[in-house]
């Protein structure tokens, strides 16, 4: 049985000249404008496949602080703003080729632009990035999907309220969910993080959220493990 080739390089085009050049270099285009309905320049994602080394993690940044840990840990930045030519957040794609127990090769990429195409991708092997690639641009919600070589499961979850731990978590094999769970709430920038495993016996089996002392105590009594960070930090809302 022929093994699937891995995604080994990713690039972005923001004009026709760059499209032509990437095509000459052997890149494959995903035919979805990442600036759809925003009034900005057409932006397309391109990728190359080969046997190895494989891309194993893809992250996005939309603030200067989000890039610091990525730079420190050797992620490669595709230096093209995915919101080129519009008023949305300046979003950049980063990728990493890892070889830890938490790194599984990416073998296919796709982009969704509506709920129906999102739903069709919710299946084993595929996972969706949390970052809307039209963030604050006013167009369609656009998400990147990654298909992995083998089935993975979430094995660990944590959260951060600042960037001081980013480098350490990336080094430990964590993936950051690149959207602030406190977005527009007035509090700290809160990011959830997870690590993946190919061992189903190590998978997280259930996930709950407590919004008051009673539910918190109930989950503790049921031996749930708590993520030690208030997801409402700085908002004046109830601890979550």
C-alpha positions in Angstrom: 0.0 0.0 0.0 1.4 3.4 -1.0 1.9 5.7 1.9 0.5 9.2 1.5 3.0 11.9 0.8 3.6 14.6 3.5 3.0 18.3 3.3 6.6 19.6 3.4 6.3 23.3 2.5 3.6 26.0 2.6 3.5 29.5 0.9 1.1 32.3 0.3 0.5 34.4 -2.8 -1.0 37.9 -2.7 -0.8 38.8 -6.4 -0.8 37.1 -9.8 3.0 37.3 -10.2 3.5 35.3 -7.0 0.8 32.8 -8.1 2.8 32.2 -11.3 6.1 31.9 -9.5 4.8 29.4 -7.0 3.2 27.3 -9.7 6.6 27.2 -11.5 8.2 26.0 -8.2 5.9 23.0 -8.1 3.4 24.3 -5.4 -0.2 23.2 -5.5 -2.8 25.9 -5.0 -5.9 25.7 -2.8 -8.5 27.5 -4.9 -10.1 29.5 -2.1 -9.5 33.2 -1.8 -8.5 33.8 1.8 -9.7 37.4 1.5 -13.2 36.3 0.3 -15.8 39.1 0.6 -13.4 41.5 2.3 -12.5 43.8 -0.6 -8.8 42.9 -0.1 -6.4 41.5 -2.6 -6.9 37.8 -3.6 -4.8 35.7 -1.2 -4.2 32.0 -1.8 -2.5 29.2 0.1 -0.1 26.9 -1.6 1.7 23.7 -0.5 4.3 21.1 -1.7 4.3 17.4 -0.9 7.1 14.9 -0.8 8.2 11.9 1.4 9.9 13.9 4.2 10.6 15.9 6.3 6.9 16.6 7.1 5.2 19.6 8.5 3.7 18.5 11.8 2.3 21.7 13.4 0.7 24.8 11.9 0.1 28.0 13.9 -1.2 31.5 13.3 -0.3 34.8 14.8 -2.3 38.1 14.8 -0.4 40.1 17.5 3.3 40.7 18.0 3.2 38.9 21.3 1.9 35.7 19.7 4.9 35.5 17.4 7.6 35.5 20.2 7.4 31.9 21.3 7.1 30.7 17.7 10.3 32.6 16.7 12.2 31.2 19.8 11.2 27.6 19.1 12.2 27.7 15.4 8.8 27.8 13.6 9.0 29.0 10.0 7.0 32.1 9.2 5.3 32.5 5.9 5.9 36.3 5.7 2.7 37.2 3.9 -0.3 38.9 5.6 -3.4 36.7 5.0 -5.5 39.8 5.4 -3.5 41.7 2.8 -5.3 44.8 1.5 -8.1 44.8 4.0 -8.7 46.3 7.5 -8.6 42.9 9.4 -6.0 41.6 11.8 -2.6 41.1 10.2 -2.5 37.2 10.3 0.6 35.2 9.6 1.0 31.4 9.1 3.8 29.5 10.8 4.8 25.9 10.5 7.1 23.4 12.3 8.6 20.1 11.4 8.8 18.1 14.6 9.8 14.6 15.6 8.5 14.2 19.1 5.8 11.8 20.3 3.3 14.7 19.9 4.2 15.4 16.2 2.2 13.5 13.4 2.8 14.4 9.8 0.3 16.5 7.9 -0.7 14.9 4.6 -3.4 17.1 3.2 -4.7 20.7 3.6 -8.1 22.2 2.9 -10.0 25.4 3.6 -13.6 25.8 4.6 -15.7 29.0 4.1 -19.1 28.0 5.5 -20.8 25.8 8.1 -21.7 23.1 5.5 -18.1 22.6 4.4 -17.0 22.7 8.0 -19.4 19.9 8.9 -18.2 17.7 6.0 -14.7 17.9 7.4 -15.6 16.8 10.9 -14.2 13.3 10.7 -11.3 11.2 11.9 -7.8 12.4 10.8 -8.9 16.0 10.1 -8.5 18.9 12.5 -9.4 22.6 12.2 -7.4 25.6 13.2 -9.2 27.9 15.6 -8.1 31.1 13.8 -10.6 32.7 11.4 -8.3 33.7 8.5 -10.6 36.7 7.8 -10.3 37.8 11.5 -11.9 41.2 11.9 -12.0 41.7 8.1 -15.7 41.4 7.7 -15.8 38.7 5.1 -16.6 35.0 5.3 -15.3 32.9 8.2 -12.4 31.0 6.7 -10.6 28.1 8.5 -7.7 25.9 7.6 -8.1 22.2 8.0 -5.2 19.7 8.3 -5.4 15.9 7.6 -2.9 13.8 9.5 -1.2 10.6 8.6 -2.6 8.8 11.6 -5.5 9.2 13.9 -4.7 11.5 16.9 -6.4 12.2 20.2 -6.1 15.1 22.7 -4.1 13.9 25.6 -3.4 17.1 27.6 -5.1 20.5 27.9 -3.8 23.7 29.5 -4.4 27.5 29.1 -2.4 30.7 29.3 -3.2 34.3 30.1 0.1 35.8 28.7 2.9 34.8 26.4 5.5 34.0 29.1 5.0 30.2 28.8 4.6 30.0 25.0 8.1 28.9 24.3 8.0 26.2 27.0 4.7 24.9 25.8 5.7 24.8 22.1 8.9 22.9 23.2 6.8 20.4 25.1 4.8 19.6 22.0 1.6 21.7 22.7 -0.5 23.3 20.0 -2.0 26.7 20.7 -5.6 27.3 19.7 -5.1 30.6 17.9 -8.1 32.5 19.1 -8.5 34.5 22.3 -11.3 33.0 24.4 -11.8 36.4 26.0 -12.1 38.1 22.6 -13.9 41.5 23.0 -14.6 40.7 26.7 -12.1 43.2 28.0 -10.0 40.7 30.0 -6.6 39.1 29.4 -5.8 37.3 26.2 -6.6 33.7 27.1 -5.4 30.8 24.9 -6.2 27.1 25.2 -3.5 24.6 24.4 -3.5 20.9 23.8 -1.2 18.0 23.0 -2.1 15.1 20.8 -1.3 11.4 21.0 -1.8 8.4 18.7 -2.5 6.2 21.7 -6.3 6.1 22.2 -5.7 4.9 25.8 -4.2 8.3 26.6 -7.0 10.3 25.1 -9.1 12.8 27.1 -12.5 11.1 27.4 -14.7 14.0 28.6 -14.5 17.7 29.0 -16.6 19.9 31.2 -16.7 23.6 32.1 -17.5 25.0 35.6 -19.1 28.4 35.9 -19.6 28.5 39.7 -18.4 27.0 42.9 -21.0 24.3 43.0 -20.2 22.9 39.6 -16.5 23.2 40.3 -16.8 21.1 43.4 -19.0 18.6 41.6 -16.4 18.0 38.9 -13.6 17.7 41.4 -15.6 15.1 43.3 -15.9 13.1 40.0 -12.1 13.2 39.6 -12.0 15.6 36.7 -8.6 17.3 36.3 -8.9 21.1 36.5 -7.1 23.5 34.1 -5.6 25.9 36.7 -6.6 29.2 35.0 -9.7 31.3 35.1 -10.8 31.6 31.5 -12.6 34.8 32.5 -9.5 36.4 33.9 -9.7 40.2 33.9 -13.3 40.4 32.6 -15.0 40.8 36.1 -17.2 37.8 35.1 -17.6 34.6 37.1 -14.6 32.3 37.3 -14.8 29.8 34.5 
